[in-house]
Amino acid sequence: MWDKKCQIFQKDTIEFWRNLCTLTNFNDEYIFRNIAELALIILCIPHGNADVERIFSNIADIKTKKRNKFQHRFLKLYFE
């Protein structure tokens, strides 16, 4: 029993929670299924905003200040 507990703690985070999700008691009822599934869902949430910052940076490169100053009148003449 002690060896099994030690093996659980030597796994990486995802494997730990997946293993905890499958543990059952003597009645074959899952012991930690709800908390383990919640932990796996939470681990999927990105913990930083680098991706969002990168997207805003790309948009700033595409939409320059000069391009932002196009007036409606100019665009109407251009597309007619």
C-alpha positions, 0 to 999 in steps of 0.5 A: 500500500505504501509503495502505491502511495509513493508511486502516485506522488512521483508522477507529473501533475496530469498523471497524478490527477488522472490516477486520483480520478480512478481510485476506488474504495472497497465498494468500487465507488470513486473516492476523488473523482469530482475533485480530480475532474475539477483539477484537470479542468482547471489545469486546462485554463491558460495561466498567463496572458502572453497569447493575448498580448501577442495577438494585440501586438500583431493587430497593432502591426497591421493597423498602423496610425496612418491607416487608422486616419482614413476618413469615410469620404476617402474610403467611399471614393476609393470603393466606388 
